[in-house]
Amino acid sequence: MSVSGIDIDDPYTWDFTPNVQANGMNIMGLVVFSVAFGIIIGRMGEKGRPLKEFFDALSEAVMLLVHVVMWFSPVGICFLIAAKIVAMDDPEQMFGRIGMYMATVVAGLSIHSFIILPLIYIVFTRKNPLMHFLAVAQALLTAVGTASSAATLPITIANLEDNRHIDSRVTRFVLPIGATINMDGTALYEAVAVLFIAQVNGVSLDAGKIIALSITATAASIGAAGIPQAGLVTMYMVLTAVGLPVNDISLILSVDWLL
C-alpha cells in the first residue's frame, strides 16, 4: 500500500520530518507557572508573606520606572513611527490598514459597551440600563478623559453610592477588583492588535495560535495596570506567545492614545 509516494510496508520510504522549533519565550508556560506560584503563596499564609511583600515592592518599583519612561515616550514614539514610515514600501496602503484597524477596535468596543453589557444588566436586574449609564456619566467621562481605570475608581464609587444608593460594603469590595481584573476593552484591543500585526506580516494564525492568543490576551489584560497605555506593555507578551515580531508594536503607537 502506497500513500503519496510512501510505501507503508517499506520503512525505508518513510519520511520523518524533524520538529520545527521557533526561538522565543514560552509565554504560556510562564503564565501558568505564575498563576500556580501565586496560588501557592496565597495558601502559605504567614510563611508566604515575605515573598508576597517582595513581589508587591517589585511591582511598585516597576510601575515607578514605567512612569519615568512615560515622560520620554513622546520623543521615542516619534522616532519609532518615523522609522516605520521610512521603511514602508507603500505608506498610503499602510495608513489605510491602520484606519481599518481603528475602525475594527471601535466597532468591537461599541458592540461590547452598547449591546453586550446592557443585555447582561437587563438579564440580571430587569431594569433600564440607560438610567444606570446616566447615574455614572461622570465616571464614564472621567474614564474617557484620563484613560485610567485607577484614576476613575474614586468617582465610580461615589457615583454608585450617591446616585444608585448601592451599599458601600459592596462598592468598596467589588469595584477595586473590577478596576484591576475586569479589563474587557484591553483584552479586545490587544487581540485585534495582534491579528492586525499578523496580517501586516502576512502570517496566518492557525486554530492553536488563535486559542493561545485568546488565553494570553485575557490573562495579560487581567495583569495590566490601570494606567494609560498599560496595554502596550502586556502586548509584548501576547505577541511573543504567538510568535510575531514585537517591534511592530510601533505601528499602532500613533493611534494607541485614541483607542
TAFENDA-V64309 format. One record per residue. RES is the residue in three letters. PSI is psi in radians with two decimals (* if undefined). NEAR is the number of other ideal C-beta (glycine too) atoms within 10 Angstrom. D_FIRST is the distance of its C-alpha to the first C-alpha in Angstrom with 1 decimal. Layout:
res	psi	near	d_first
RES	PSI	NEAR	D_FIRST
RES	PSI	NEAR	D_FIRST
This chain:
res	psi	near	d_first
MET	2.32	6	0.0
SER	2.38	10	3.8
VAL	2.01	8	6.9
SER	0.76	5	10.3
GLY	0.08	7	9.8
ILE	2.18	11	8.4
ASP	1.99	12	5.9
ILE	-0.56	10	6.0
ASP	-0.20	7	6.9
ASP	1.80	9	9.4
PRO	-0.42	7	12.2
TYR	-0.27	5	14.0
THR	-0.02	12	11.9
TRP	2.48	9	12.5
ASP	1.97	7	15.3
PHE	1.78	4	18.2
THR	2.17	5	20.7
PRO	2.62	5	24.2
ASN	2.40	4	26.1
VAL	2.14	5	28.7
GLN	2.38	6	32.1
ALA	2.46	5	35.1
ASN	2.49	5	38.6
GLY	3.05	13	41.0
MET	2.47	11	42.7
ASN	1.44	11	40.9
ILE	-0.75	21	43.1
MET	-0.73	16	41.4
GLY	-0.67	10	41.7
LEU	-0.70	15	45.3
VAL	-0.81	18	46.1
VAL	-0.76	13	44.7
PHE	-0.74	11	46.6
SER	-0.73	12	49.8
VAL	-0.80	12	49.8
ALA	-0.71	10	49.2
PHE	-0.71	12	51.9
GLY	-0.70	13	54.3
ILE	-0.75	10	53.9
ILE	-0.74	11	54.5
ILE	-0.70	16	57.6
GLY	-0.60	10	58.9
ARG	-0.22	9	58.5
MET	-0.30	13	60.4
GLY	-2.31	8	63.6
GLU	-0.56	6	66.5
LYS	-0.53	9	64.5
GLY	-0.02	14	62.2
ARG	-0.77	11	65.1
PRO	-0.70	10	65.6
LEU	-0.68	13	62.0
LYS	-0.75	13	62.2
GLU	-0.58	10	65.4
PHE	-0.83	10	63.8
PHE	-0.57	12	61.0
ASP	-0.77	10	63.5
ALA	-0.67	10	65.6
LEU	-0.73	10	62.7
SER	-0.73	12	61.7
GLU	-0.70	10	65.3
ALA	-0.71	10	65.5
VAL	-0.71	12	62.3
MET	-0.69	12	63.7
LEU	-0.67	10	67.0
LEU	-0.68	10	65.1
VAL	-0.69	15	63.3
HIS	-0.69	10	66.7
VAL	-0.76	8	67.9
VAL	-0.60	11	64.9
MET	-0.48	12	65.3
TRP	-0.52	8	68.7
PHE	-0.06	9	67.1
SER	-0.61	14	64.1
PRO	-0.72	8	65.6
VAL	-0.79	9	66.0
GLY	-0.74	12	62.6
ILE	-0.69	17	60.9
CYS	-0.80	12	62.9
PHE	-0.62	10	61.5
LEU	-0.78	17	58.0
ILE	-0.71	15	58.0
ALA	-0.71	11	59.8
ALA	-0.68	12	57.1
LYS	-0.70	17	54.3
ILE	-0.74	12	56.2
VAL	-0.62	8	56.8
ALA	-0.14	8	53.1
MET	2.39	13	52.0
ASP	-0.62	6	51.0
ASP	1.48	9	52.1
PRO	-0.62	12	54.5
GLU	-0.74	8	55.2
GLN	-0.69	10	51.5
MET	-0.71	15	51.4
PHE	-0.63	13	54.6
GLY	-0.71	11	53.1
ARG	-0.72	15	50.1
ILE	-0.65	16	52.5
GLY	-0.74	11	54.5
MET	-0.62	12	51.5
TYR	-0.78	21	50.7
MET	-0.76	16	54.3
ALA	-0.67	10	54.1
THR	-0.77	15	50.9
VAL	-0.80	21	52.5
VAL	-0.70	12	55.7
ALA	-0.77	11	54.0
GLY	-0.76	15	52.0
LEU	-0.63	16	55.2
SER	-0.75	10	57.1
ILE	-0.74	12	54.7
HIS	-0.73	14	54.8
SER	-0.69	14	58.6
PHE	-0.10	12	59.7
ILE	-1.00	10	57.2
ILE	-0.96	11	55.2
LEU	-0.77	15	58.1
PRO	-0.64	15	60.7
LEU	-0.73	11	58.4
ILE	-0.72	11	58.0
TYR	-0.75	16	61.8
ILE	-0.74	12	62.4
VAL	-0.73	8	60.0
PHE	-0.42	8	61.6
THR	-0.36	10	65.2
ARG	0.63	7	65.8
LYS	2.93	10	68.0
ASN	2.07	12	68.3
PRO	-0.39	15	66.4
LEU	-0.65	10	68.7
MET	-0.61	10	71.6
HIS	-0.72	18	69.6
PHE	-0.71	15	68.7
LEU	-0.61	12	72.4
ALA	-0.53	16	73.4
VAL	0.43	19	71.2
ALA	-0.67	12	71.8
GLN	-0.73	16	73.6
ALA	-0.68	21	70.6
LEU	-0.74	16	68.2
LEU	-0.65	12	70.4
THR	-0.68	19	70.7
ALA	-0.70	19	67.0
VAL	-0.71	9	66.6
GLY	-0.63	10	69.3
THR	-0.37	15	68.3
ALA	0.61	18	64.5
SER	2.08	17	64.9
SER	-0.50	24	64.4
ALA	-0.71	15	66.5
ALA	-0.48	16	69.4
THR	-0.30	24	69.2
LEU	-0.84	21	69.0
PRO	-0.64	12	72.8
ILE	-0.67	17	73.4
THR	-0.76	21	70.6
ILE	-0.77	19	72.2
ALA	-0.73	14	75.6
ASN	-0.79	21	74.4
LEU	-0.64	22	72.7
GLU	-0.67	16	75.7
ASP	-0.72	11	78.4
ASN	-0.62	16	76.9
ARG	-0.11	12	74.5
HIS	0.78	8	76.5
ILE	2.46	16	73.5
ASP	2.31	10	74.4
SER	-0.50	10	74.6
ARG	-0.54	8	72.7
VAL	-0.87	11	69.7
THR	-0.71	19	69.9
ARG	-0.16	13	70.5
PHE	-0.79	11	67.5
VAL	-0.79	14	64.9
LEU	-0.78	21	65.7
PRO	-0.64	16	65.4
ILE	-0.78	9	62.0
GLY	-0.65	14	60.9
ALA	-0.32	19	62.2
THR	-0.77	16	60.0
ILE	-0.28	11	56.7
ASN	1.13	15	56.7
MET	1.12	25	55.7
ASP	-0.78	14	53.8
GLY	-0.68	18	54.8
THR	-0.73	22	53.7
ALA	-0.77	23	50.3
LEU	-0.78	19	49.9
TYR	-0.77	22	51.3
GLU	-0.68	25	49.1
ALA	-0.78	22	45.9
VAL	-0.68	20	46.8
ALA	-0.73	26	48.0
VAL	-0.72	24	44.7
LEU	-0.67	18	42.7
PHE	-0.81	20	45.2
ILE	-0.64	23	44.8
ALA	-0.74	21	41.0
GLN	-0.66	14	41.3
VAL	-0.64	17	43.9
ASN	0.04	10	41.5
GLY	0.51	6	38.5
VAL	2.24	14	36.6
SER	2.13	7	34.4
LEU	2.18	17	34.6
ASP	-3.14	9	31.6
ALA	-0.67	7	32.2
GLY	-0.74	9	32.5
LYS	-0.58	18	35.1
ILE	-0.68	15	37.0
ILE	-0.78	11	37.2
ALA	-0.67	18	38.4
LEU	-0.77	21	40.8
SER	-0.80	13	42.3
ILE	-0.80	16	42.8
THR	-0.71	27	44.2
ALA	-0.69	27	46.5
THR	-0.79	18	47.9
ALA	-0.70	22	48.4
ALA	-0.64	25	50.0
SER	-0.60	23	52.3
ILE	-0.65	15	53.5
GLY	-0.07	17	54.4
ALA	2.49	22	56.1
ALA	2.72	19	59.8
GLY	0.88	18	62.1
ILE	2.82	18	63.3
PRO	2.43	15	62.8
GLN	0.40	18	59.6
ALA	-0.44	22	58.2
GLY	-0.43	23	54.8
LEU	-0.56	19	54.4
VAL	-0.80	17	54.4
THR	-0.33	22	51.7
MET	-0.48	26	49.6
TYR	-0.74	14	48.9
MET	-0.69	20	47.1
VAL	-0.75	28	45.1
LEU	-0.70	24	44.1
THR	-0.62	18	43.0
ALA	-0.55	25	40.9
VAL	0.13	23	38.7
GLY	0.59	15	38.8
LEU	2.67	22	41.2
PRO	2.20	13	44.0
VAL	-0.33	14	47.2
ASN	-0.39	12	49.4
ASP	0.01	17	48.8
ILE	-0.50	19	51.0
SER	-0.34	17	53.8
LEU	-0.56	20	52.5
ILE	0.07	22	53.8
LEU	-0.59	17	56.8
SER	-0.40	16	59.0
VAL	0.00	14	58.4
ASP	-0.69	17	57.8
TRP	-0.51	10	61.5
LEU	-0.49	9	61.4
LEU	*	16	58.4
